[in-house]
Amino acid sequence: MLRSIAAFLALLAPLIAPAAAQDASRASECLAMSQAPPRATPVSLRRLAAKAEQVAITYAGHSTYYIDTPGGVRIATDF
């Protein structure tokens, strides 16, 4: 019984070894991004009045935007 288990594991070893190995030459993108200096893009926010036939998009805060349609429909997005 132990010999059959040992033989089974010996047959599986070549299949498992490549999955367990990691390519050391490829650097982690997550580490590179977390260790990079912060980047900021300055923007200028102005409130412009939309024309009656245009869709208006307004930033509400965090990740929410209001979309106002010419038909009077207002949609709040939050992805």
Residue pairs with C-beta under 8 A, 6 or more apart in sequence:
45 59
47 58
50 56
50 68
52 70
53 70
54 70
55 67
55 68
55 69
55 70
56 66
56 67
56 68
57 65
57 66
57 67
57 68
58 65
58 66
58 68
59 65
60 66
60 76
62 78
63 78
63 79
64 76
64 77
64 78
65 76
65 77
66 74
66 75
66 76
66 77
67 74
67 75
67 76
67 77
68 74
69 75
